[in-house]
Amino acid sequence: MKALILGYTFVFSIGIYMCAILVDINRAEDARWKQIVTTAELHYKLLQNSYDICMESL
């Protein structure tokens, strides 16, 4: 079960990170794009924290 949670968290965090990279940062001047980038970064940080917690528990 721990491995399943760990794998899901890792894959999902990589996906969120890649989405944040794929968003063109030049378009971030538009408020909507800024919001998308900020949301993706926040989700990535939260998932990174949960990944670290999972690694410590193993």
N, CA, C, O and CB atoms as a CASP TS submission, in Angstrom:
PFRMAT TS
TARGET T0000
AUTHOR 0000-0000-0000
METHOD Language model
MODEL 1
PARENT N/A
ATOM      1  N   MET     1       0.830  -1.200   0.000  1.00  0.00           N
ATOM      2  CA  MET     1       0.000   0.000   0.000  1.00  0.00           C
ATOM      3  C   MET     1       0.869   1.256   0.000  1.00  0.00           C
ATOM      4  O   MET     1       0.585   2.220  -0.711  1.00  0.00           O
ATOM      5  CB  MET     1      -0.941   0.002   1.215  1.00  0.00           C
ATOM      6  N   LYS     2       1.928   1.233   0.804  1.00  0.00           N
ATOM      7  CA  LYS     2       2.834   2.389   0.830  1.00  0.00           C
ATOM      8  C   LYS     2       3.471   2.606  -0.536  1.00  0.00           C
ATOM      9  O   LYS     2       3.630   3.740  -0.989  1.00  0.00           O
ATOM     10  CB  LYS     2       3.929   2.198   1.899  1.00  0.00           C
ATOM     11  N   ALA     3       3.834   1.500  -1.188  1.00  0.00           N
ATOM     12  CA  ALA     3       4.467   1.617  -2.506  1.00  0.00           C
ATOM     13  C   ALA     3       3.493   2.202  -3.522  1.00  0.00           C
ATOM     14  O   ALA     3       3.891   2.984  -4.385  1.00  0.00           O
ATOM     15  CB  ALA     3       4.973   0.244  -2.987  1.00  0.00           C
ATOM     16  N   LEU     4       2.217   1.825  -3.422  1.00  0.00           N
ATOM     17  CA  LEU     4       1.201   2.353  -4.333  1.00  0.00           C
ATOM     18  C   LEU     4       1.040   3.856  -4.140  1.00  0.00           C
ATOM     19  O   LEU     4       1.015   4.612  -5.111  1.00  0.00           O
ATOM     20  CB  LEU     4      -0.144   1.641  -4.114  1.00  0.00           C
ATOM     21  N   ILE     5       0.929   4.288  -2.880  1.00  0.00           N
ATOM     22  CA  ILE     5       0.795   5.721  -2.585  1.00  0.00           C
ATOM     23  C   ILE     5       2.040   6.464  -3.041  1.00  0.00           C
ATOM     24  O   ILE     5       1.947   7.541  -3.631  1.00  0.00           O
ATOM     25  CB  ILE     5       0.555   5.956  -1.075  1.00  0.00           C
ATOM     26  N   LEU     6       3.192   5.894  -2.769  1.00  0.00           N
ATOM     27  CA  LEU     6       4.456   6.514  -3.153  1.00  0.00           C
ATOM     28  C   LEU     6       4.558   6.663  -4.667  1.00  0.00           C
ATOM     29  O   LEU     6       4.924   7.726  -5.169  1.00  0.00           O
ATOM     30  CB  LEU     6       5.633   5.693  -2.626  1.00  0.00           C
ATOM     31  N   GLY     7       4.237   5.603  -5.387  1.00  0.00           N
ATOM     32  CA  GLY     7       4.303   5.648  -6.846  1.00  0.00           C
ATOM     33  C   GLY     7       3.329   6.645  -7.431  1.00  0.00           C
ATOM     34  O   GLY     7       3.679   7.403  -8.335  1.00  0.00           O
ATOM     35  N   TYR     8       2.095   6.652  -6.916  1.00  0.00           N
ATOM     36  CA  TYR     8       1.078   7.582  -7.411  1.00  0.00           C
ATOM     37  C   TYR     8       1.505   9.022  -7.161  1.00  0.00           C
ATOM     38  O   TYR     8       1.395   9.868  -8.049  1.00  0.00           O
ATOM     39  CB  TYR     8      -0.281   7.307  -6.743  1.00  0.00           C
ATOM     40  N   THR     9       1.986   9.302  -5.963  1.00  0.00           N
ATOM     41  CA  THR     9       2.409  10.660  -5.617  1.00  0.00           C
ATOM     42  C   THR     9       3.557  11.108  -6.500  1.00  0.00           C
ATOM     43  O   THR     9       3.576  12.242  -6.977  1.00  0.00           O
ATOM     44  CB  THR     9       2.817  10.741  -4.145  1.00  0.00           C
ATOM     45  N   PHE    10       4.518  10.215  -6.718  1.00  0.00           N
ATOM     46  CA  PHE    10       5.683  10.563  -7.531  1.00  0.00           C
ATOM     47  C   PHE    10       5.284  10.864  -8.971  1.00  0.00           C
ATOM     48  O   PHE    10       5.694  11.880  -9.532  1.00  0.00           O
ATOM     49  CB  PHE    10       6.710   9.430  -7.499  1.00  0.00           C
ATOM     50  N   VAL    11       4.483   9.982  -9.571  1.00  0.00           N
ATOM     51  CA  VAL    11       4.066  10.162 -10.965  1.00  0.00           C
ATOM     52  C   VAL    11       3.211  11.411 -11.109  1.00  0.00           C
ATOM     53  O   VAL    11       3.376  12.170 -12.064  1.00  0.00           O
ATOM     54  CB  VAL    11       3.292   8.929 -11.465  1.00  0.00           C
ATOM     55  N   PHE    12       2.298  11.630 -10.169  1.00  0.00           N
ATOM     56  CA  PHE    12       1.411  12.785 -10.241  1.00  0.00           C
ATOM     57  C   PHE    12       2.194  14.083 -10.084  1.00  0.00           C
ATOM     58  O   PHE    12       1.919  15.063 -10.776  1.00  0.00           O
ATOM     59  CB  PHE    12       0.323  12.691  -9.169  1.00  0.00           C
ATOM     60  N   SER    13       3.178  14.093  -9.168  1.00  0.00           N
ATOM     61  CA  SER    13       3.976  15.306  -8.971  1.00  0.00           C
ATOM     62  C   SER    13       4.829  15.602 -10.202  1.00  0.00           C
ATOM     63  O   SER    13       5.008  16.764 -10.564  1.00  0.00           O
ATOM     64  CB  SER    13       4.871  15.165  -7.728  1.00  0.00           C
ATOM     65  N   ILE    14       5.353  14.566 -10.845  1.00  0.00           N
ATOM     66  CA  ILE    14       6.117  14.772 -12.084  1.00  0.00           C
ATOM     67  C   ILE    14       5.206  15.352 -13.163  1.00  0.00           C
ATOM     68  O   ILE    14       5.610  16.246 -13.907  1.00  0.00           O
ATOM     69  CB  ILE    14       6.755  13.436 -12.572  1.00  0.00           C
ATOM     70  N   GLY    15       3.975  14.842 -13.248  1.00  0.00           N
ATOM     71  CA  GLY    15       3.022  15.345 -14.237  1.00  0.00           C
ATOM     72  C   GLY    15       2.691  16.809 -14.018  1.00  0.00           C
ATOM     73  O   GLY    15       2.664  17.591 -14.968  1.00  0.00           O
ATOM     74  N   ILE    16       2.438  17.186 -12.768  1.00  0.00           N
ATOM     75  CA  ILE    16       2.135  18.589 -12.452  1.00  0.00           C
ATOM     76  C   ILE    16       3.335  19.464 -12.799  1.00  0.00           C
ATOM     77  O   ILE    16       3.180  20.551 -13.355  1.00  0.00           O
ATOM     78  CB  ILE    16       1.758  18.754 -10.949  1.00  0.00           C
ATOM     79  N   TYR    17       4.534  18.982 -12.467  1.00  0.00           N
ATOM     80  CA  TYR    17       5.742  19.755 -12.748  1.00  0.00           C
ATOM     81  C   TYR    17       5.922  19.957 -14.251  1.00  0.00           C
ATOM     82  O   TYR    17       6.268  21.054 -14.691  1.00  0.00           O
ATOM     83  CB  TYR    17       6.975  19.056 -12.156  1.00  0.00           C
ATOM     84  N   MET    18       5.691  18.912 -15.037  1.00  0.00           N
ATOM     85  CA  MET    18       5.825  19.025 -16.487  1.00  0.00           C
ATOM     86  C   MET    18       4.791  19.993 -17.062  1.00  0.00           C
ATOM     87  O   MET    18       5.094  20.746 -17.987  1.00  0.00           O
ATOM     88  CB  MET    18       5.680  17.646 -17.145  1.00  0.00           C
ATOM     89  N   CYS    19       3.572  19.980 -16.519  1.00  0.00           N
ATOM     90  CA  CYS    19       2.545  20.926 -16.973  1.00  0.00           C
ATOM     91  C   CYS    19       2.991  22.355 -16.693  1.00  0.00           C
ATOM     92  O   CYS    19       2.790  23.248 -17.517  1.00  0.00           O
ATOM     93  CB  CYS    19       1.188  20.640 -16.280  1.00  0.00           C
ATOM     94  N   ALA    20       3.597  22.568 -15.529  1.00  0.00           N
ATOM     95  CA  ALA    20       4.060  23.914 -15.188  1.00  0.00           C
ATOM     96  C   ALA    20       5.163  24.362 -16.140  1.00  0.00           C
ATOM     97  O   ALA    20       5.232  25.538 -16.498  1.00  0.00           O
ATOM     98  CB  ALA    20       4.563  23.961 -13.736  1.00  0.00           C
ATOM     99  N   ILE    21       6.026  23.437 -16.552  1.00  0.00           N
ATOM    100  CA  ILE    21       7.102  23.789 -17.483  1.00  0.00           C
ATOM    101  C   ILE    21       6.527  24.079 -18.868  1.00  0.00           C
ATOM    102  O   ILE    21       6.974  25.002 -19.549  1.00  0.00           O
ATOM    103  CB  ILE    21       8.152  22.651 -17.564  1.00  0.00           C
ATOM    104  N   LEU    22       5.523  23.279 -19.288  1.00  0.00           N
ATOM    105  CA  LEU    22       4.974  23.423 -20.632  1.00  0.00           C
ATOM    106  C   LEU    22       4.199  24.722 -20.815  1.00  0.00           C
ATOM    107  O   LEU    22       4.062  25.209 -21.938  1.00  0.00           O
ATOM    108  CB  LEU    22       4.079  22.254 -20.945  1.00  0.00           C
ATOM    109  N   VAL    23       3.689  25.291 -19.712  1.00  0.00           N
ATOM    110  CA  VAL    23       2.998  26.580 -19.831  1.00  0.00           C
ATOM    111  C   VAL    23       4.038  27.628 -20.204  1.00  0.00           C
ATOM    112  O   VAL    23       5.057  27.777 -19.530  1.00  0.00           O
ATOM    113  CB  VAL    23       2.251  26.967 -18.493  1.00  0.00           C
ATOM    114  N   ASP    24       3.769  28.347 -21.281  1.00  0.00           N
ATOM    115  CA  ASP    24       4.717  29.358 -21.750  1.00  0.00           C
ATOM    116  C   ASP    24       4.802  30.480 -20.730  1.00  0.00           C
ATOM    117  O   ASP    24       3.807  31.153 -20.464  1.00  0.00           O
ATOM    118  CB  ASP    24       4.302  29.913 -23.138  1.00  0.00           C
ATOM    119  N   ILE    25       5.980  30.689 -20.157  1.00  0.00           N
ATOM    120  CA  ILE    25       6.136  31.680 -19.095  1.00  0.00           C
ATOM    121  C   ILE    25       5.953  33.096 -19.647  1.00  0.00           C
ATOM    122  O   ILE    25       5.597  34.011 -18.903  1.00  0.00           O
ATOM    123  CB  ILE    25       7.519  31.540 -18.429  1.00  0.00           C
ATOM    124  N   ASN    26       6.195  33.278 -20.946  1.00  0.00           N
ATOM    125  CA  ASN    26       5.980  34.605 -21.536  1.00  0.00           C
ATOM    126  C   ASN    26       4.518  35.018 -21.471  1.00  0.00           C
ATOM    127  O   ASN    26       4.206  36.208 -21.423  1.00  0.00           O
ATOM    128  CB  ASN    26       6.455  34.624 -22.984  1.00  0.00           C
ATOM    129  N   ARG    27       3.625  34.041 -21.470  1.00  0.00           N
ATOM    130  CA  ARG    27       2.195  34.336 -21.378  1.00  0.00           C
ATOM    131  C   ARG    27       1.770  34.616 -19.942  1.00  0.00           C
ATOM    132  O   ARG    27       0.611  34.949 -19.695  1.00  0.00           O
ATOM    133  CB  ARG    27       1.381  33.179 -21.941  1.00  0.00           C
ATOM    134  N   ALA    28       2.685  34.486 -19.002  1.00  0.00           N
ATOM    135  CA  ALA    28       2.340  34.651 -17.592  1.00  0.00           C
ATOM    136  C   ALA    28       1.970  36.090 -17.252  1.00  0.00           C
ATOM    137  O   ALA    28       1.506  36.360 -16.144  1.00  0.00           O
ATOM    138  CB  ALA    28       3.493  34.203 -16.722  1.00  0.00           C
ATOM    139  N   GLU    29       2.168  37.012 -18.182  1.00  0.00           N
ATOM    140  CA  GLU    29       1.742  38.384 -17.942  1.00  0.00           C
ATOM    141  C   GLU    29       0.220  38.458 -17.860  1.00  0.00           C
ATOM    142  O   GLU    29      -0.330  39.313 -17.167  1.00  0.00           O
ATOM    143  CB  GLU    29       2.268  39.316 -19.048  1.00  0.00           C
ATOM    144  N   ASP    30      -0.447  37.565 -18.564  1.00  0.00           N
ATOM    145  CA  ASP    30      -1.901  37.478 -18.453  1.00  0.00           C
ATOM    146  C   ASP    30      -2.245  36.886 -17.084  1.00  0.00           C
ATOM    147  O   ASP    30      -1.617  35.926 -16.638  1.00  0.00           O
ATOM    148  CB  ASP    30      -2.510  36.611 -19.613  1.00  0.00           C
ATOM    149  N   ALA    31      -3.240  37.466 -16.429  1.00  0.00           N
ATOM    150  CA  ALA    31      -3.575  37.049 -15.061  1.00  0.00           C
ATOM    151  C   ALA    31      -3.968  35.573 -14.997  1.00  0.00           C
ATOM    152  O   ALA    31      -3.646  34.885 -14.029  1.00  0.00           O
ATOM    153  CB  ALA    31      -4.714  37.911 -14.510  1.00  0.00           C
ATOM    154  N   ARG    32      -4.660  35.092 -16.021  1.00  0.00           N
ATOM    155  CA  ARG    32      -5.094  33.700 -16.009  1.00  0.00           C
ATOM    156  C   ARG    32      -3.893  32.760 -16.055  1.00  0.00           C
ATOM    157  O   ARG    32      -3.860  31.767 -15.328  1.00  0.00           O
ATOM    158  CB  ARG    32      -6.034  33.420 -17.191  1.00  0.00           C
ATOM    159  N   TRP    33      -2.914  33.058 -16.892  1.00  0.00           N
ATOM    160  CA  TRP    33      -1.722  32.212 -16.977  1.00  0.00           C
ATOM    161  C   TRP    33      -0.922  32.269 -15.688  1.00  0.00           C
ATOM    162  O   TRP    33      -0.373  31.258 -15.249  1.00  0.00           O
ATOM    163  CB  TRP    33      -0.845  32.636 -18.157  1.00  0.00           C
ATOM    164  N   LYS    34      -0.851  33.461 -15.071  1.00  0.00           N
ATOM    165  CA  LYS    34      -0.164  33.559 -13.776  1.00  0.00           C
ATOM    166  C   LYS    34      -0.829  32.645 -12.760  1.00  0.00           C
ATOM    167  O   LYS    34      -0.156  31.967 -11.983  1.00  0.00           O
ATOM    168  CB  LYS    34      -0.162  35.018 -13.261  1.00  0.00           C
ATOM    169  N   GLN    35      -2.162  32.633 -12.773  1.00  0.00           N
ATOM    170  CA  GLN    35      -2.891  31.795 -11.822  1.00  0.00           C
ATOM    171  C   GLN    35      -2.617  30.318 -12.078  1.00  0.00           C
ATOM    172  O   GLN    35      -2.434  29.546 -11.137  1.00  0.00           O
ATOM    173  CB  GLN    35      -4.396  32.075 -11.906  1.00  0.00           C
ATOM    174  N   ILE    36      -2.588  29.923 -13.349  1.00  0.00           N
ATOM    175  CA  ILE    36      -2.323  28.520 -13.690  1.00  0.00           C
ATOM    176  C   ILE    36      -0.927  28.111 -13.223  1.00  0.00           C
ATOM    177  O   ILE    36      -0.754  27.053 -12.619  1.00  0.00           O
ATOM    178  CB  ILE    36      -2.464  28.293 -15.215  1.00  0.00           C
ATOM    179  N   VAL    37       0.065  28.952 -13.506  1.00  0.00           N
ATOM    180  CA  VAL    37       1.443  28.635 -13.116  1.00  0.00           C
ATOM    181  C   VAL    37       1.559  28.564 -11.596  1.00  0.00           C
ATOM    182  O   VAL    37       2.174  27.641 -11.062  1.00  0.00           O
ATOM    183  CB  VAL    37       2.428  29.687 -13.680  1.00  0.00           C
ATOM    184  N   THR    38       0.968  29.537 -10.898  1.00  0.00           N
ATOM    185  CA  THR    38       1.038  29.560  -9.436  1.00  0.00           C
ATOM    186  C   THR    38       0.364  28.330  -8.846  1.00  0.00           C
ATOM    187  O   THR    38       0.893  27.716  -7.919  1.00  0.00           O
ATOM    188  CB  THR    38       0.385  30.836  -8.883  1.00  0.00           C
ATOM    189  N   THR    39      -0.801  27.966  -9.378  1.00  0.00           N
ATOM    190  CA  THR    39      -1.515  26.786  -8.882  1.00  0.00           C
ATOM    191  C   THR    39      -0.692  25.526  -9.105  1.00  0.00           C
ATOM    192  O   THR    39      -0.604  24.678  -8.217  1.00  0.00           O
ATOM    193  CB  THR    39      -2.882  26.652  -9.570  1.00  0.00           C
ATOM    194  N   ALA    40      -0.092  25.395 -10.277  1.00  0.00           N
ATOM    195  CA  ALA    40       0.729  24.214 -10.565  1.00  0.00           C
ATOM    196  C   ALA    40       1.929  24.147  -9.623  1.00  0.00           C
ATOM    197  O   ALA    40       2.285  23.072  -9.141  1.00  0.00           O
ATOM    198  CB  ALA    40       1.207  24.231 -12.031  1.00  0.00           C
ATOM    199  N   GLU    41       2.551  25.296  -9.363  1.00  0.00           N
ATOM    200  CA  GLU    41       3.703  25.310  -8.461  1.00  0.00           C
ATOM    201  C   GLU    41       3.293  24.944  -7.040  1.00  0.00           C
ATOM    202  O   GLU    41       4.010  24.205  -6.365  1.00  0.00           O
ATOM    203  CB  GLU    41       4.374  26.686  -8.474  1.00  0.00           C
ATOM    204  N   LEU    42       2.151  25.448  -6.577  1.00  0.00           N
ATOM    205  CA  LEU    42       1.676  25.114  -5.234  1.00  0.00           C
ATOM    206  C   LEU    42       1.373  23.627  -5.116  1.00  0.00           C
ATOM    207  O   LEU    42       1.739  22.990  -4.128  1.00  0.00           O
ATOM    208  CB  LEU    42       0.430  25.933  -4.886  1.00  0.00           C
ATOM    209  N   HIS    43       0.700  23.072  -6.128  1.00  0.00           N
ATOM    210  CA  HIS    43       0.401  21.639  -6.110  1.00  0.00           C
ATOM    211  C   HIS    43       1.687  20.826  -6.113  1.00  0.00           C
ATOM    212  O   HIS    43       1.786  19.816  -5.416  1.00  0.00           O
ATOM    213  CB  HIS    43      -0.476  21.252  -7.312  1.00  0.00           C
ATOM    214  N   TYR    44       2.669  21.258  -6.892  1.00  0.00           N
ATOM    215  CA  TYR    44       3.933  20.533  -6.933  1.00  0.00           C
ATOM    216  C   TYR    44       4.617  20.551  -5.566  1.00  0.00           C
ATOM    217  O   TYR    44       5.140  19.530  -5.118  1.00  0.00           O
ATOM    218  CB  TYR    44       4.859  21.134  -7.999  1.00  0.00           C
ATOM    219  N   LYS    45       4.615  21.717  -4.900  1.00  0.00           N
ATOM    220  CA  LYS    45       5.238  21.804  -3.576  1.00  0.00           C
ATOM    221  C   LYS    45       4.522  20.913  -2.571  1.00  0.00           C
ATOM    222  O   LYS    45       5.168  20.236  -1.771  1.00  0.00           O
ATOM    223  CB  LYS    45       5.241  23.253  -3.080  1.00  0.00           C
ATOM    224  N   LEU    46       3.183  20.909  -2.607  1.00  0.00           N
ATOM    225  CA  LEU    46       2.423  20.052  -1.695  1.00  0.00           C
ATOM    226  C   LEU    46       2.717  18.581  -1.954  1.00  0.00           C
ATOM    227  O   LEU    46       2.913  17.810  -1.015  1.00  0.00           O
ATOM    228  CB  LEU    46       0.922  20.319  -1.835  1.00  0.00           C
ATOM    229  N   LEU    47       2.749  18.189  -3.229  1.00  0.00           N
ATOM    230  CA  LEU    47       3.021  16.797  -3.559  1.00  0.00           C
ATOM    231  C   LEU    47       4.459  16.417  -3.232  1.00  0.00           C
ATOM    232  O   LEU    47       4.731  15.278  -2.852  1.00  0.00           O
ATOM    233  CB  LEU    47       2.737  16.540  -5.031  1.00  0.00           C
ATOM    234  N   GLN    48       5.375  17.361  -3.376  1.00  0.00           N
ATOM    235  CA  GLN    48       6.770  17.085  -3.023  1.00  0.00           C
ATOM    236  C   GLN    48       6.889  16.840  -1.520  1.00  0.00           C
ATOM    237  O   GLN    48       7.629  15.956  -1.089  1.00  0.00           O
ATOM    238  CB  GLN    48       7.689  18.258  -3.456  1.00  0.00           C
ATOM    239  N   ASN    49       6.157  17.628  -0.721  1.00  0.00           N
ATOM    240  CA  ASN    49       6.163  17.422   0.727  1.00  0.00           C
ATOM    241  C   ASN    49       5.595  16.054   1.084  1.00  0.00           C
ATOM    242  O   ASN    49       6.153  15.359   1.933  1.00  0.00           O
ATOM    243  CB  ASN    49       5.362  18.524   1.430  1.00  0.00           C
ATOM    244  N   SER    50       4.489  15.655   0.445  1.00  0.00           N
ATOM    245  CA  SER    50       3.902  14.349   0.741  1.00  0.00           C
ATOM    246  C   SER    50       4.833  13.228   0.278  1.00  0.00           C
ATOM    247  O   SER    50       4.897  12.178   0.918  1.00  0.00           O
ATOM    248  CB  SER    50       2.519  14.211   0.067  1.00  0.00           C
ATOM    249  N   TYR    51       5.549  13.438  -0.820  1.00  0.00           N
ATOM    250  CA  TYR    51       6.520  12.448  -1.291  1.00  0.00           C
ATOM    251  C   TYR    51       7.647  12.287  -0.269  1.00  0.00           C
ATOM    252  O   TYR    51       8.063  11.168   0.031  1.00  0.00           O
ATOM    253  CB  TYR    51       7.095  12.859  -2.669  1.00  0.00           C
ATOM    254  N   ASP    52       8.140  13.412   0.264  1.00  0.00           N
ATOM    255  CA  ASP    52       9.197  13.354   1.274  1.00  0.00           C
ATOM    256  C   ASP    52       8.721  12.623   2.521  1.00  0.00           C
ATOM    257  O   ASP    52       9.470  11.847   3.113  1.00  0.00           O
ATOM    258  CB  ASP    52       9.668  14.765   1.639  1.00  0.00           C
ATOM    259  N   ILE    53       7.472  12.871   2.922  1.00  0.00           N
ATOM    260  CA  ILE    53       6.919  12.196   4.097  1.00  0.00           C
ATOM    261  C   ILE    53       6.819  10.695   3.839  1.00  0.00           C
ATOM    262  O   ILE    53       7.135   9.888   4.712  1.00  0.00           O
ATOM    263  CB  ILE    53       5.530  12.776   4.460  1.00  0.00           C
ATOM    264  N   CYS    54       6.378  10.324   2.635  1.00  0.00           N
ATOM    265  CA  CYS    54       6.297   8.896   2.291  1.00  0.00           C
ATOM    266  C   CYS    54       7.674   8.248   2.327  1.00  0.00           C
ATOM    267  O   CYS    54       7.820   7.128   2.817  1.00  0.00           O
ATOM    268  CB  CYS    54       5.664   8.709   0.900  1.00  0.00           C
ATOM    269  N   MET    55       8.683   8.941   1.812  1.00  0.00           N
ATOM    270  CA  MET    55      10.037   8.388   1.808  1.00  0.00           C
ATOM    271  C   MET    55      10.560   8.208   3.225  1.00  0.00           C
ATOM    272  O   MET    55      11.246   7.228   3.513  1.00  0.00           O
ATOM    273  CB  MET    55      10.980   9.289   1.013  1.00  0.00           C
ATOM    274  N   GLU    56      10.239   9.151   4.116  1.00  0.00           N
ATOM    275  CA  GLU    56      10.687   9.030   5.500  1.00  0.00           C
ATOM    276  C   GLU    56      10.004   7.864   6.204  1.00  0.00           C
ATOM    277  O   GLU    56      10.611   7.202   7.046  1.00  0.00           O
ATOM    278  CB  GLU    56      10.419  10.327   6.259  1.00  0.00           C
ATOM    279  N   SER    57       8.732   7.608   5.858  1.00  0.00           N
ATOM    280  CA  SER    57       7.998   6.535   6.532  1.00  0.00           C
ATOM    281  C   SER    57       8.458   5.154   6.067  1.00  0.00           C
ATOM    282  O   SER    57       8.241   4.162   6.762  1.00  0.00           O
ATOM    283  CB  SER    57       6.500   6.690   6.289  1.00  0.00           C
ATOM    284  N   LEU    58       9.094   5.086   4.889  1.00  0.00           N
ATOM    285  CA  LEU    58       9.605   3.794   4.415  1.00  0.00           C
ATOM    286  C   LEU    58      10.902   3.533   5.073  1.00  0.00           C
ATOM    287  O   LEU    58      11.523   2.499   4.827  1.00  0.00           O
ATOM    288  CB  LEU    58       9.762   3.756   2.892  1.00  0.00           C
TER
END
